[in-house]
Amino acid sequence: MARVDNEAACRDTIDYCRRNGLSICARGGGYSYGDLILNDENVLLDTSGMDRILDVDEENGLITVEPGARLVDILRIVLPLRFALGALPSESTITVAGAIGTNVNGRDSWRLGNFGDQVVSLKLMLASGEVIDVDRGSNLELFNAVVGGMGLLGVIVQATLRLEKVPSPFLEISRVPVRDVAELLAHMERVESTDDFAVVWVDPCSRSPALGRSVVHATHWVESDATADELVPQVEASLGRLETRLRQARTVLPISEFVVTSMLQIQQVSVRLFNSFYFFYSRIRHRLHSADNVESFLRYNFDASFIIPSASTVCGPHGYTIQLTFPRSAALEAMTEMIELCQASPCFPAKLIMRAHRSDDHLISFSEDGYSLNFELHPKKRHIERMNRFVEDLIECVIRYGGKIHLAKDQVLNRNQFQRLFPRYDEFLKIKRRIDPDELFQSDMYRRLIRTDAG
């Protein structure tokens, strides 16, 4: 692991690796689930120490940061100014470069796009050590390859992001239970026209006529008369609560891991019972008009990562998480088929979450004008072979409907599937051969899925 905190150190590391025949895999916060942040017997370049916030342009709603700047540190500055950052994942300490390289998505991605749509420009250090400016205006082709490009074209050393003007740092949340897939999609159509955020808990266990029953968490910004000076302590208080949550989560982690692991020993029963309980509990609260509340954006976006058990705990030693998109035009058929596949598998998904998205032009990015399902799978050792076939069926379903897979969460694709999911991969490879002809920037994922003999 090579840790750097400035451009000169980045350049020195690149020069050292080039001279010694080593490849480099850039790494930010290290939150990716798959092997895109692994580089067996070669170098991991940790840029999290380059974490300065360089400029805030309130007039134009822009912020310029170094690659290791964390999302929560940006929000600490911009929320009191009534700005927010779009397409945020649920981990508060993800770095900007990591978010760009994997083109992460958020609960507002149908409205603002994925994280790459928040990027105005960036500075990229190439394998030669040269730093070039990359933006949509001057070099759109390279821009679309770098965003979502898994760090395979160079090291992002600076980025300018577009901020969203918001009325306050607070949101009003509604929780609406829906009976099946058709009602869910109809409700989501209304939510996407009226709300600012949405995330859906989906019950993978319920069968027809309740197939795909869900609870839609829809959210919109609310007004506040507070001044910027008054908002600062409110935002700091929210950050303090997040830090307290983090400490509490760390304290009870062994207990929560034991409880979750124990429950998942009887997975088919416990998952079915929990999903039934949550749906009917939500329906009762909705009927009693007690399911809505106002809370801070910070708590809404990040608190779940401390309350809900982590993917590593939920998935266990033999499991994994996988996020798949499908187009809006085939949403009813695709979602129905995937839930039916879940019910035929040896283990229900321990968690199944849906989000809405819009498409973009990034070459190997996770994007779709439609929806995604995020599966957290916890197979027993004896079920691994059958679960692998189930995941193969899920992937083939997504390919058939013209969807994609989120590469930051992938550890199961083969090369043929990758090429069918991302038909523009050859454009990506042409750009890589042009600006990184010696393949200095690699990862285990690159060698597994993308690299060709011609490379």
VEXFIVEX-522922 format. One record per residue (C-alpha): residue in three letters; x, y negated, z; residue number from 0. Coordinates in Angstrom, 3 decimals. Each point is the difference from the previous one (the first is absolute). Last residue first. Layout:
residuo_X_Y_Z_num
ALA_X_Y_Z_NUM
...
END
This chain:
residuo_X_Y_Z_num
GLY_-3.952_5.476_-24.279_454
ALA_-0.378_2.179_-3.110_453
ASP_-0.406_2.964_2.331_452
THR_-2.938_-1.843_1.533_451
ARG_-0.408_-1.799_3.330_450
ILE_-3.591_-0.655_0.965_449
LEU_-1.495_2.601_2.310_448
ARG_2.452_1.835_2.253_447
ARG_3.117_-2.090_-0.696_446
TYR_-1.891_-3.232_0.541_445
MET_-1.706_1.412_3.087_444
ASP_3.355_0.915_1.555_443
SER_1.062_-3.571_-0.583_442
GLN_2.009_-1.910_-2.572_441
PHE_1.498_-3.408_-0.710_440
LEU_3.478_0.304_-1.534_439
GLU_-1.458_1.609_-3.100_438
ASP_3.028_-0.765_-2.205_437
PRO_-2.121_-1.894_-2.525_436
ASP_-1.697_-2.163_2.667_435
ILE_-1.338_-3.009_-1.962_434
ARG_-0.695_1.674_-3.359_433
ARG_-0.459_3.568_1.176_432
LYS_-2.446_-1.233_2.628_431
ILE_-2.016_-1.944_-2.571_430
LYS_-0.264_3.048_-2.254_429
LEU_-0.968_2.149_2.999_428
PHE_-2.876_-2.313_0.917_427
GLU_-1.328_0.068_-3.567_426
ASP_0.193_3.817_0.159_425
TYR_-2.034_-0.046_3.224_424
ARG_-2.873_-1.645_-1.873_423
PRO_-2.093_3.203_0.030_422
PHE_-0.109_-0.029_3.823_421
LEU_-2.369_2.760_1.125_420
ARG_0.935_2.346_-2.861_419
GLN_3.724_-0.648_0.470_418
PHE_-0.250_0.538_3.746_417
GLN_-1.933_3.232_-0.472_416
ASN_2.695_1.386_-2.276_415
ARG_2.741_-1.018_2.414_414
ASN_-1.535_1.714_3.025_413
LEU_-1.952_-1.808_2.661_412
VAL_-0.017_1.115_3.667_411
GLN_1.944_-2.514_2.073_410
ASP_-2.001_-3.107_-0.759_409
LYS_-0.990_-2.736_2.419_408
ALA_2.062_-2.829_-1.496_407
LEU_-0.920_1.411_-3.426_406
HIS_-3.671_-0.962_0.427_405
ILE_-1.723_2.349_-2.450_404
LYS_-1.871_-0.998_-3.154_403
GLY_-3.377_0.272_-1.750_402
GLY_-1.081_0.950_-3.518_401
TYR_-2.903_2.269_0.952_400
ARG_1.807_3.162_-1.093_399
ILE_3.192_-1.100_1.725_398
VAL_-1.920_-0.539_3.255_397
CYS_-1.550_3.466_-0.186_396
GLU_3.376_1.539_-0.796_395
ILE_1.428_-1.682_3.091_394
LEU_-2.806_1.269_2.220_393
ASP_0.335_3.530_-1.409_392
GLU_3.747_-0.015_0.685_391
VAL_-0.778_-1.184_3.534_390
PHE_-2.337_2.981_0.456_389
ARG_2.629_2.373_-1.410_388
ASN_2.513_-1.343_2.522_387
MET_-2.622_0.465_2.705_386
ARG_-0.342_3.665_-0.956_385
GLU_3.763_0.558_0.248_384
ILE_0.324_-1.949_3.236_383
HIS_-2.892_1.673_1.796_382
ARG_1.990_2.386_2.238_381
LYS_2.153_-2.907_1.161_380
LYS_-3.091_-1.910_1.051_379
PRO_-1.031_-2.830_-2.265_378
HIS_-0.411_-3.566_1.300_377
LEU_-0.942_-2.248_-2.908_376
GLU_-0.413_-3.763_0.115_375
PHE_-1.864_-0.942_-3.181_374
ASN_-0.180_-3.589_-1.277_373
LEU_-2.763_-0.474_-2.554_372
SER_0.293_-2.803_-2.501_371
TYR_-2.494_-2.135_-1.889_370
GLY_-0.500_-1.722_-3.330_369
ASP_1.850_-2.209_-2.423_368
GLU_3.203_1.853_0.716_367
SER_3.492_-0.594_1.299_366
PHE_2.856_1.996_1.540_365
SER_2.978_-1.222_-1.970_364
ILE_2.177_1.713_-2.574_363
LEU_-0.097_-2.701_-2.689_362
HIS_-1.563_-2.979_1.752_361
ASP_-2.864_-1.366_-2.123_360
ASP_-2.747_-0.342_2.635_359
SER_-3.359_1.597_0.826_358
ARG_-2.392_-0.887_2.799_357
HIS_-0.543_1.904_3.200_356
ALA_-2.585_1.183_2.548_355
ARG_0.928_2.094_3.036_354
MET_-1.036_3.416_1.355_353
ILE_1.277_1.842_3.088_352
LEU_-0.018_3.734_0.762_351
LYS_1.522_1.248_3.274_350
ALA_0.701_3.525_1.300_349
PRO_-0.654_1.254_-3.522_348
PHE_-2.022_3.226_0.316_347
CYS_2.092_3.152_0.137_346
PRO_-0.228_3.215_-2.075_345
SER_-1.193_-1.940_-3.067_344
ALA_-3.500_0.462_-1.453_343
GLN_-1.353_-2.981_1.928_342
CYS_2.847_-2.205_-1.148_341
LEU_-0.629_0.991_-3.635_340
GLU_-3.616_-1.102_0.445_339
ILE_1.272_-3.350_1.259_338
MET_2.212_-0.324_-3.083_337
GLU_-2.834_0.866_-2.398_336
THR_-2.409_-2.491_1.534_335
MET_2.632_-2.728_-0.093_334
ALA_0.800_0.618_-3.639_333
GLU_-3.628_0.238_-1.183_332
LEU_-1.223_-3.095_1.827_331
ALA_3.129_-2.040_-0.767_330
ALA_0.112_0.665_-3.746_329
SER_-0.384_-3.582_-1.258_328
ARG_1.720_-1.403_3.090_327
PRO_3.196_1.833_-0.856_326
PHE_1.658_2.497_2.360_325
THR_2.859_-0.535_2.411_324
LEU_1.886_2.492_2.169_323
GLN_1.748_-0.393_3.347_322
ILE_1.833_3.013_1.470_321
THR_0.987_0.747_3.571_320
TYR_2.000_3.007_1.073_319
GLY_-0.169_3.144_2.062_318
HIS_2.296_2.789_1.176_317
PRO_1.449_-1.552_3.177_316
GLY_-3.186_-1.839_1.013_315
CYS_-2.234_-2.121_-2.213_314
VAL_-1.703_-1.908_2.810_313
THR_3.198_-0.687_1.920_312
SER_2.009_-1.048_-3.067_311
ALA_-2.982_-2.002_-1.272_310
SER_-0.061_-1.995_3.213_309
PRO_-2.791_0.385_2.551_308
ILE_-2.598_-2.784_-0.191_307
ILE_0.317_-2.662_2.704_306
PHE_3.426_-1.479_-0.818_305
SER_-0.318_-0.056_-3.817_304
ALA_-3.622_-1.059_0.455_303
ASP_1.114_-3.293_1.535_302
PHE_1.694_-1.207_-3.190_301
ASN_-2.560_-1.531_-2.366_300
TYR_-2.877_-0.795_2.317_299
ARG_2.240_-1.010_2.915_298
LEU_2.014_-2.377_-2.143_297
PHE_-3.095_-1.408_-1.692_296
SER_-1.411_-0.919_3.391_295
GLU_-3.379_1.305_1.093_294
VAL_-3.690_-0.663_-0.542_293
ASN_-2.529_2.805_0.570_292
ASP_-2.641_2.155_-1.662_291
ALA_-1.169_3.490_1.013_290
SER_-2.427_-1.077_2.734_289
HIS_-3.106_-0.491_-2.160_288
LEU_-1.738_2.899_1.832_287
ARG_-0.545_1.750_-3.339_286
HIS_3.671_-0.501_-0.891_285
ARG_1.136_1.294_3.392_284
ILE_-2.124_3.131_-0.451_283
ARG_1.341_0.563_-3.511_282
SER_3.588_-0.456_1.146_281
TYR_-0.431_2.601_2.762_280
PHE_-1.635_2.318_-2.540_279
PHE_2.935_-0.303_-2.405_278
TYR_2.683_0.193_2.683_277
PHE_-1.491_3.068_1.676_276
SER_-0.391_1.884_-3.269_275
ASN_3.589_-0.793_-0.990_274
PHE_1.315_1.086_3.408_273
LEU_-1.957_3.260_-0.027_272
ARG_1.104_0.961_-3.530_271
VAL_3.635_-0.836_0.744_270
SER_-0.097_1.976_3.255_269
VAL_-1.618_3.118_-1.488_268
GLN_2.069_0.373_-3.173_267
GLN_3.135_-1.054_1.868_266
ILE_-0.020_2.395_2.917_265
GLN_3.739_-0.459_0.542_264
LEU_-0.692_-3.546_-1.127_263
MET_-1.378_-0.888_3.404_262
SER_3.234_1.113_1.658_261
THR_2.126_-2.039_-2.405_260
VAL_-2.142_-3.077_0.654_259
VAL_0.199_0.416_3.789_258
PHE_3.742_0.761_0.030_257
GLU_0.805_-2.902_-2.330_256
SER_-2.129_-2.314_2.126_255
ILE_1.827_1.096_3.166_254
PRO_3.487_-0.316_-1.502_253
LEU_-0.924_-3.412_-1.471_252
VAL_-1.463_-1.407_3.221_251
THR_2.888_-2.339_0.739_250
ARG_0.737_-0.807_-3.653_249
ALA_-3.641_-0.888_-0.617_248
GLN_-0.055_-2.177_3.114_247
ARG_3.097_-1.876_-1.150_246
LEU_-1.513_-0.484_-3.461_245
ARG_-3.308_-1.143_1.440_244
THR_1.835_-2.545_2.125_243
GLU_1.805_-1.255_-3.101_242
LEU_-3.320_-0.291_-1.823_241
ARG_-1.511_-1.865_2.957_240
GLY_2.925_-2.421_-0.050_239
LEU_-0.489_-0.556_-3.720_238
SER_-3.642_-0.887_0.639_237
ALA_1.059_-2.385_2.775_236
GLU_2.530_-1.574_-2.357_235
VAL_-2.763_-0.536_-2.563_234
GLN_-2.190_-1.679_2.614_233
PRO_2.958_-2.041_1.280_232
VAL_0.669_-1.326_-3.543_231
LEU_-3.671_-0.618_-0.858_230
GLU_-0.328_-2.989_2.307_229
ASP_2.947_-1.795_-1.600_228
ALA_-1.397_0.827_-3.452_227
THR_-3.315_-1.549_1.016_226
ALA_-3.028_2.047_1.018_225
ASP_-3.276_-0.554_-1.840_224
SER_-0.231_3.653_-1.069_223
GLU_-1.759_1.614_-2.951_222
VAL_-0.272_3.736_-0.500_221
TRP_1.809_2.319_-2.431_220
HIS_-1.891_3.062_-1.190_219
THR_-0.043_3.689_0.910_218
ALA_-1.500_3.298_-1.101_217
HIS_0.549_3.257_1.929_216
VAL_-2.017_2.548_-1.980_215
VAL_-0.918_3.173_1.899_214
SER_-0.351_3.092_-2.137_213
ARG_-2.138_2.892_-1.186_212
GLY_1.864_1.715_-2.813_211
LEU_-2.408_2.891_-0.537_210
ALA_-3.151_-0.628_2.060_209
PRO_-2.342_1.926_-2.331_208
SER_2.316_1.876_-0.362_207
ARG_2.781_0.869_2.434_206
SER_1.706_-1.912_2.785_205
CYS_3.612_0.950_0.731_204
PRO_2.024_-2.649_-1.854_203
ASP_-1.543_-2.848_2.055_202
VAL_1.279_-3.243_-1.514_201
TRP_1.267_-3.036_1.951_200
VAL_-0.146_-2.966_-2.337_199
VAL_2.113_-3.139_-0.144_198
ALA_-1.184_-3.410_-1.133_197
PHE_1.336_-3.531_-0.054_196
ASP_-1.143_-3.397_-1.337_195
ASP_-3.753_0.527_-0.166_194
THR_-2.859_-1.014_-2.324_193
SER_0.492_1.463_-3.491_192
GLU_2.171_2.939_1.056_191
VAL_-2.455_0.839_2.790_190
ARG_-2.911_0.250_-2.444_189
GLU_1.866_2.436_-2.262_188
MET_1.176_1.860_3.090_187
HIS_-3.626_0.585_1.001_186
ALA_-0.805_1.575_-3.363_185
LEU_3.147_2.148_0.231_184
LEU_-0.888_1.167_3.512_183
GLU_-3.631_0.694_-0.913_182
ALA_1.144_2.287_-2.826_181
VAL_2.604_1.714_2.180_180
ASP_-2.414_0.801_2.838_179
ARG_-1.909_-1.349_2.991_178
VAL_1.554_-3.384_0.745_177
PRO_1.045_-1.336_3.425_176
VAL_0.631_-3.759_0.197_175
ARG_2.672_-1.577_2.169_174
SER_0.195_-3.787_-0.184_173
ILE_3.071_-2.077_0.826_172
GLU_0.274_-3.770_0.370_171
LEU_3.537_-1.268_-0.468_170
PHE_2.324_-2.469_1.681_169
PRO_3.283_-1.733_-0.939_168
SER_-1.989_-2.975_-1.332_167
PRO_-1.455_-1.464_-3.217_166
VAL_2.439_1.836_-2.314_165
LYS_2.393_-1.170_-2.722_164
GLU_1.681_3.046_-1.542_163
LEU_3.793_0.013_-0.217_162
ARG_2.053_0.653_-3.130_161
LEU_3.373_1.612_0.618_160
THR_3.550_-1.011_-0.881_159
ALA_2.529_2.801_0.314_158
GLN_3.704_0.324_0.781_157
VAL_2.704_2.692_-0.042_156
ILE_-1.878_2.727_-1.887_155
VAL_2.568_2.717_-0.675_154
GLY_0.120_1.570_-3.453_153
LEU_-1.928_2.048_-2.535_152
LEU_-1.036_3.077_1.994_151
GLY_-1.480_-1.754_3.021_150
MET_-3.251_1.993_-0.265_149
GLY_-1.048_-1.781_-3.229_148
GLY_-3.329_-1.198_1.404_147
VAL_0.966_-3.528_-0.944_146
VAL_3.366_0.349_-1.774_145
ALA_-1.483_1.337_-3.258_144
ASN_-2.710_-2.624_-0.362_143
PHE_2.561_-2.744_0.683_142
LEU_2.358_1.478_-2.597_141
GLU_-2.669_-0.201_-2.708_140
LEU_-1.187_-3.422_1.147_139
ASN_3.407_-1.628_-0.453_138
SER_-0.296_-3.798_-0.084_137
GLY_-3.587_-0.652_1.077_136
ARG_-0.801_3.030_2.122_135
ASP_3.003_-0.435_2.255_134
VAL_3.511_1.338_0.528_133
ASP_3.022_-2.156_0.818_132
ILE_3.347_1.788_-0.294_131
VAL_2.716_0.862_2.514_130
GLU_3.128_1.601_-1.460_129
GLY_1.604_2.786_2.061_128
SER_0.440_2.150_-3.123_127
ALA_-2.620_2.472_1.266_126
LEU_-2.480_-2.867_0.042_125
MET_-0.993_-2.310_2.838_124
LEU_-3.580_-1.138_-0.514_123
LYS_-1.424_-3.388_0.951_122
LEU_-3.762_-0.203_0.166_121
SER_-2.937_-1.899_-1.408_120
VAL_-3.699_-0.649_0.598_119
VAL_-0.788_3.203_1.925_118
GLN_-3.551_0.241_1.411_117
ASP_-1.114_2.192_-2.920_116
GLY_2.783_2.425_0.892_115
PHE_-1.666_0.585_3.360_114
ASN_-3.046_1.617_-1.596_113
GLY_-2.840_-2.000_-1.511_112
LEU_-1.655_-3.010_1.616_111
ARG_-3.672_1.032_-0.147_110
TRP_0.036_3.772_-0.510_109
SER_3.115_0.077_2.191_108
ASP_-1.694_-1.538_3.048_107
ARG_0.414_2.964_2.365_106
GLY_3.642_0.227_-0.967_105
ASN_2.321_1.512_-2.576_104
VAL_3.748_0.507_-0.135_103
ASN_1.983_-0.734_-3.149_102
THR_2.682_2.559_0.944_101
GLY_2.934_-2.278_-0.830_100
ILE_-1.924_-3.130_0.941_99
ALA_-1.072_1.227_3.445_98
GLY_3.496_1.328_0.668_97
ALA_1.496_-3.338_-1.020_96
VAL_-2.421_-1.823_2.310_95
THR_0.761_2.185_3.002_94
ILE_-2.536_2.158_1.845_93
THR_-0.213_-1.084_3.643_92
SER_-3.778_-0.453_0.278_91
GLU_-1.009_3.436_-1.265_90
SER_-3.641_-0.001_-1.208_89
PRO_0.791_-0.925_-3.601_88
LEU_-0.362_-3.618_-1.129_87
ALA_-1.438_-0.831_-3.417_86
GLY_-0.182_-3.775_0.550_85
LEU_2.005_-2.396_2.147_84
ALA_-1.838_-2.554_2.105_83
PHE_-0.116_-3.784_0.237_82
ARG_-1.826_-2.195_2.484_81
LEU_3.161_-1.762_1.230_80
PRO_-0.321_1.918_3.300_79
LEU_-0.014_3.191_-2.144_78
VAL_3.188_-0.902_-1.898_77
ILE_2.766_0.284_2.593_76
ARG_-0.980_3.087_1.991_75
LEU_-1.294_1.509_-3.247_74
ILE_3.494_-0.038_-1.500_73
ASP_1.422_1.671_3.097_72
VAL_-2.703_2.693_-0.175_71
LEU_0.901_0.817_-3.595_70
ARG_3.645_0.565_0.839_69
ALA_2.786_-1.876_-1.755_68
GLY_2.548_2.561_-1.203_67
PRO_0.033_-1.164_-3.613_66
GLU_0.728_-3.682_0.730_65
VAL_-2.893_-2.416_-0.076_64
THR_-1.650_-2.743_-2.036_63
ILE_-3.564_-1.048_0.849_62
LEU_-2.521_-1.616_-2.328_61
GLY_-3.365_-1.754_0.454_60
ASN_0.730_-2.883_-2.362_59
GLU_-0.209_-2.846_2.523_58
GLU_0.938_2.215_2.927_57
ASP_3.364_0.971_-1.473_56
VAL_1.624_2.165_2.686_55
ASP_3.719_0.604_-0.498_54
LEU_2.795_2.405_0.933_53
ILE_-1.582_2.602_2.262_52
ARG_3.023_2.031_1.034_51
ASP_0.004_3.800_0.166_50
MET_3.170_1.247_-1.663_49
GLY_0.585_2.533_2.794_48
SER_-2.691_2.267_-1.488_47
THR_2.217_0.491_-3.076_46
ASP_0.943_3.632_0.737_45
LEU_1.918_1.481_-2.944_44
LEU_-0.140_3.806_0.114_43
VAL_3.097_1.532_-1.578_42
ASN_0.636_3.466_-1.451_41
GLU_0.022_3.598_1.222_40
ASP_-3.791_0.241_-0.450_39
ASN_-1.669_-3.299_-0.788_38
LEU_-3.240_-0.310_1.955_37
ILE_-2.270_-3.059_-0.062_36
LEU_-2.017_1.196_-3.032_35
ASP_-0.255_3.394_1.708_34
GLY_-3.533_-0.388_1.322_33
TYR_-1.839_-1.641_2.890_32
SER_1.184_-3.564_-0.451_31
TYR_0.403_-1.863_3.295_30
GLY_3.769_-0.533_-0.089_29
GLY_-0.088_-3.718_0.800_28
GLY_2.010_-0.906_-3.085_27
ARG_2.081_2.543_-1.903_26
ALA_1.946_-0.343_-3.249_25
CYS_1.379_3.288_-1.357_24
ILE_3.538_-0.259_-1.325_23
SER_2.062_2.459_-2.073_22
LEU_3.617_0.901_0.660_21
GLY_2.786_0.266_-2.567_20
ASN_2.644_-1.636_2.168_19
ARG_0.507_-3.234_-1.952_18
ARG_-3.734_-0.535_-0.505_17
CYS_-0.726_0.755_3.638_16
TYR_2.580_-2.513_1.240_15
ASP_-1.190_-2.696_-2.427_14
ILE_-3.617_0.471_1.042_13
THR_0.982_-0.184_3.662_12
ASP_2.030_-3.178_-0.583_11
ARG_-2.919_-1.570_-1.889_10
CYS_-2.413_0.733_2.819_9
ALA_2.486_-1.372_2.545_8
ALA_0.280_-3.190_-2.058_7
GLU_-3.794_-0.266_-0.223_6
ASN_-0.478_-0.057_3.768_5
ASP_-1.003_2.211_2.953_4
VAL_1.115_3.449_-1.120_3
ARG_-0.349_3.458_1.530_2
ALA_1.644_2.877_-1.893_1
MET_-1.402_3.382_1.020_0
END
